Structure formats: C-alpha cells, structure tokens
C-alpha cells in the first residue's frame, strides 16, 4: 500500500473567510519528498486556490519560510519523513497580516530592513571607478553574518516582535552588524545611531529563538550583543577622563 501523509494547512482568504481555519489533504509520499513538494501536489492536483510563496527551491531565497509541525522552517529543505510519521501541520509565520493562506504581508519586515540602510556606504569623497579591496583577514569578520537570506524566521519567532510592532527585530539588526563589520563601509557611527534606541538594540531580551531557528545557523543574538558592546565602548570613549583637574 502506498504511504500517504495528511497535510493539515491553515487556510484564510480575507475576502471571504471570517477567520482562519485548517483544511486537511491526503498527499501520496514520494521518495525524499519535501514539505514544498507536498504543497505543490495539493496546488496542482487537489486545490488550485492554495496560496504559498516559493522561488529557488534550494534554501537560498528564504521565501518559503513557514511554521511546520511546531517549528519555523524552510519548506523546500524540510523532508516530511524527518518531521512526521503521518501528519504535517502548516501555518504561515506569526506577527504578520495574512494575505492569503500561507502568504503573509512582509511590508513591515522590509521597512525595518531598509531602515538600517543595507548597502555599503564608502568614505567621502568616494573614489571614482575604484575597487574597495578587502583582505582575507578583514573578510573573515563577515563569516557569521553575511549568509543571512532574509527569510524572516528569526524576526517572526522573536517574542519581542510579537509584543512590539516597532522593534527592528533580529534580521535587521543582524544586517546592521554585517555592514558595520565590513571594512569597506564608513558609516559605522551613522548606523549605530539608527539602532541605538528602545525599539532597536536595547529591546532584545536574549531569548535566543532567533539563533535556535535560523536555517543558516547564524547568530543574530550574538550580533546584537556585539553591536551593544560597540555602543557602550563608544560611549565610554567619549566620557573618558582627560587627565586634567
């Protein structure tokens, strides 16, 4: 007998539904089937109205992040046999408005990302047509922050984000650390000023959800603490005694 899995998927269309509800589908198992494979089967064979995001199918774009069997994961890299013996329960990420089914409105997430100015800002005046070189020793400072794929899992799993809609969140703060740590960037103080606030660095409660759930094994909590140390060091440097009476 061919093995099947029950996919229990949260459905919600604001245009017609009063509230979200779960709908179950029977999906035949195929070798090495991922959760995303199962969702495609439902969309192609059972219900073409099912909405979800996906793009690369290789855990690079981050668009298929969702809550799967009690944990935030990337659907494209999550094999059903690794998380369940028969039932796969799926809902969209929390703390964001549902646009339809598993698709959430990421507008606020991207606004917070843009707020930290996520691009290299060279020194002034910029050198025309010049290459800003970086040594291997300088590049190694980015190893723990540069691989973020902006899936949003860290931010939406953060309990602080759930209670403070203005909190920048782990993803934006991790990206701030990525550019501040880059030897080619010259806007360290400007970026620190942007995130040095009650809704920025100092809102983190060090719960570590972001670190535990990051699909790329990054450490947003560590990045936040590193930025906090930079600000404290900057403050102490400004207030060091001059040696004069």
PLY file of the C-alpha trace (Angstrom):
ply
format ascii 1.0
element vertex 245
property float x
property float y
property float z
element edge 244
property int vertex1
property int vertex2
end_header
0.00 0.00 0.00
1.35 3.40 -0.96
2.16 5.61 2.01
0.27 8.86 2.39
0.70 11.91 4.56
-2.02 14.19 5.87
-1.21 17.83 5.20
-3.16 20.00 7.63
-2.89 23.50 6.15
-4.15 26.78 7.54
-6.46 28.45 5.05
-7.61 32.05 5.12
-8.86 34.38 2.43
-9.70 37.78 3.96
-12.06 38.47 1.09
-14.40 35.62 2.01
-13.43 33.97 5.32
-14.43 35.27 8.73
-11.47 33.60 10.43
-8.60 31.23 9.61
-9.29 27.51 9.59
-7.41 24.31 8.85
-8.05 22.08 5.86
-6.66 18.57 5.52
-5.34 16.96 2.34
-4.10 13.42 1.68
-0.78 13.55 -0.15
0.93 10.40 -1.51
4.53 10.08 -0.39
7.34 10.06 -2.95
10.98 9.42 -2.18
12.74 12.37 -0.48
9.55 14.43 -0.58
9.81 17.87 0.99
7.00 19.89 2.52
7.16 22.17 -0.51
6.71 19.13 -2.80
3.59 18.26 -0.85
2.21 21.78 -1.18
2.81 21.68 -4.92
0.93 18.39 -5.12
-2.03 19.96 -3.33
-1.97 23.02 -5.57
-1.62 21.04 -8.81
-3.87 18.06 -8.04
-6.27 18.86 -5.21
-6.89 22.60 -4.77
-5.50 25.18 -7.16
-6.53 28.04 -4.86
-3.91 27.20 -2.21
-1.51 30.14 -1.88
2.10 29.98 -0.72
5.43 31.57 -1.65
8.43 29.85 -3.19
11.22 30.62 -5.62
14.62 28.92 -5.59
13.67 25.54 -4.02
17.28 25.38 -2.76
17.16 27.13 0.66
18.68 30.30 -0.79
15.82 32.76 -1.31
14.05 32.25 2.02
10.60 32.84 0.52
9.08 29.50 1.63
9.58 30.10 5.37
6.56 28.91 7.34
5.57 27.21 10.60
5.74 23.44 10.11
4.95 20.91 12.84
5.61 23.28 15.70
8.73 24.95 14.34
9.66 27.63 11.80
11.37 26.02 8.82
12.04 26.39 5.11
9.52 24.19 3.30
11.90 23.49 0.42
14.53 21.79 2.60
12.26 20.09 5.13
11.67 16.42 4.28
8.39 15.07 5.61
9.98 11.86 6.91
12.27 13.92 9.15
9.43 15.68 10.97
6.41 13.36 10.94
5.15 9.82 10.67
1.83 10.79 9.16
0.69 14.39 9.66
2.25 17.68 8.56
0.66 20.76 10.13
1.45 24.04 8.36
0.59 27.65 9.10
2.08 30.98 7.99
4.61 32.93 10.02
3.27 34.82 13.01
3.17 38.54 13.80
2.33 39.48 10.20
-1.05 40.00 8.48
-2.18 37.05 6.38
-2.74 37.99 2.77
-4.00 34.52 1.79
-3.38 31.08 3.26
0.38 30.75 3.86
1.26 34.13 2.34
1.88 36.96 4.79
2.33 40.68 4.24
6.08 41.32 4.66
5.83 45.11 4.22
6.84 45.98 7.78
9.67 43.46 7.71
11.17 45.09 4.61
10.62 48.59 6.01
12.73 47.69 9.05
15.36 46.16 6.77
15.59 49.31 4.66
15.75 51.44 7.80
19.26 50.20 8.66
20.47 51.21 5.15
21.55 47.75 3.97
24.17 48.76 1.44
27.84 49.68 1.57
28.49 53.37 2.22
32.07 54.24 1.20
34.12 57.06 2.62
33.61 60.59 1.38
34.51 61.59 -1.15
34.03 58.25 -2.86
36.85 57.21 -5.17
35.56 57.18 -8.72
35.86 53.80 -10.50
37.94 52.43 -7.62
37.79 48.93 -6.20
37.48 48.78 -2.42
39.72 45.84 -1.70
39.37 43.60 1.33
41.97 41.25 2.78
41.11 37.68 3.85
41.57 38.73 7.48
39.07 41.54 7.00
36.61 39.30 5.16
36.60 36.72 7.95
34.79 39.23 10.16
31.72 38.76 7.97
31.61 34.97 8.07
28.99 34.77 10.81
26.66 37.44 9.43
26.88 37.57 5.64
24.89 34.40 4.87
21.51 35.74 6.02
18.85 35.00 3.34
16.20 37.32 4.87
13.67 34.54 5.29
12.25 36.34 8.34
12.22 33.28 10.59
14.35 34.93 13.27
12.17 38.02 13.43
8.82 36.24 13.38
9.89 33.71 16.02
11.03 36.53 18.32
8.72 37.01 21.29
9.63 40.70 21.45
8.46 41.21 17.88
5.12 39.73 18.93
4.64 42.41 21.59
6.32 45.44 20.00
5.50 46.09 16.36
8.14 48.84 16.23
11.01 46.59 17.30
13.54 46.37 14.47
13.96 42.66 15.02
16.88 40.22 14.74
17.07 40.20 10.93
17.50 43.96 10.56
19.96 44.13 13.46
21.98 41.22 12.10
22.23 43.04 8.77
23.31 46.21 10.56
26.14 44.24 12.14
27.01 42.80 8.73
27.66 46.28 7.28
29.26 47.72 10.40
31.69 44.78 10.41
32.58 45.33 6.74
35.97 47.02 6.32
34.73 48.73 3.14
31.93 50.59 4.92
32.43 54.00 6.51
29.06 54.63 8.14
29.59 52.87 11.47
28.53 55.77 13.68
25.54 56.61 11.49
24.29 53.02 11.64
24.83 52.79 15.39
22.78 55.96 15.82
19.93 54.36 13.83
19.69 51.29 16.04
20.60 52.79 19.43
17.02 53.07 20.71
14.40 51.39 22.86
12.92 49.77 19.75
16.35 48.81 18.43
19.27 47.08 20.12
18.09 47.57 23.68
14.77 45.81 23.17
16.38 42.37 22.76
15.58 40.09 25.72
18.23 37.48 24.82
15.75 34.60 24.48
17.74 33.01 21.60
14.75 31.93 19.47
16.38 33.68 16.53
19.62 31.75 16.95
17.97 28.37 17.54
15.71 28.57 14.47
17.94 30.25 11.88
18.10 27.86 8.88
21.63 29.10 8.09
22.90 28.57 11.66
23.65 32.25 12.14
23.68 34.02 15.49
21.51 37.16 15.49
21.64 37.34 19.28
25.43 37.41 19.14
25.33 40.14 16.52
23.03 42.23 18.71
25.33 41.83 21.69
28.33 42.77 19.55
26.57 45.96 18.49
25.64 46.76 22.08
29.30 46.44 23.07
30.27 48.81 20.26
27.84 51.42 21.54
28.96 51.04 25.15
32.60 51.31 24.08
31.78 54.40 22.02
30.02 56.00 24.99
32.87 55.21 27.37
35.40 56.59 24.90
33.50 59.87 24.76
33.42 60.07 28.53
36.96 59.04 29.40
38.64 61.49 31.82
41.06 63.85 30.12
43.67 63.64 32.89
43.20 67.29 33.77
41.98 68.52 37.13
0 1
1 2
2 3
3 4
4 5
5 6
6 7
7 8
8 9
9 10
10 11
11 12
12 13
13 14
14 15
15 16
16 17
17 18
18 19
19 20
20 21
21 22
22 23
23 24
24 25
25 26
26 27
27 28
28 29
29 30
30 31
31 32
32 33
33 34
34 35
35 36
36 37
37 38
38 39
39 40
40 41
41 42
42 43
43 44
44 45
45 46
46 47
47 48
48 49
49 50
50 51
51 52
52 53
53 54
54 55
55 56
56 57
57 58
58 59
59 60
60 61
61 62
62 63
63 64
64 65
65 66
66 67
67 68
68 69
69 70
70 71
71 72
72 73
73 74
74 75
75 76
76 77
77 78
78 79
79 80
80 81
81 82
82 83
83 84
84 85
85 86
86 87
87 88
88 89
89 90
90 91
91 92
92 93
93 94
94 95
95 96
96 97
97 98
98 99
99 100
100 101
101 102
102 103
103 104
104 105
105 106
106 107
107 108
108 109
109 110
110 111
111 112
112 113
113 114
114 115
115 116
116 117
117 118
118 119
119 120
120 121
121 122
122 123
123 124
124 125
125 126
126 127
127 128
128 129
129 130
130 131
131 132
132 133
133 134
134 135
135 136
136 137
137 138
138 139
139 140
140 141
141 142
142 143
143 144
144 145
145 146
146 147
147 148
148 149
149 150
150 151
151 152
152 153
153 154
154 155
155 156
156 157
157 158
158 159
159 160
160 161
161 162
162 163
163 164
164 165
165 166
166 167
167 168
168 169
169 170
170 171
171 172
172 173
173 174
174 175
175 176
176 177
177 178
178 179
179 180
180 181
181 182
182 183
183 184
184 185
185 186
186 187
187 188
188 189
189 190
190 191
191 192
192 193
193 194
194 195
195 196
196 197
197 198
198 199
199 200
200 201
201 202
202 203
203 204
204 205
205 206
206 207
207 208
208 209
209 210
210 211
211 212
212 213
213 214
214 215
215 216
216 217
217 218
218 219
219 220
220 221
221 222
222 223
223 224
224 225
225 226
226 227
227 228
228 229
229 230
230 231
231 232
232 233
233 234
234 235
235 236
236 237
237 238
238 239
239 240
240 241
241 242
242 243
243 244
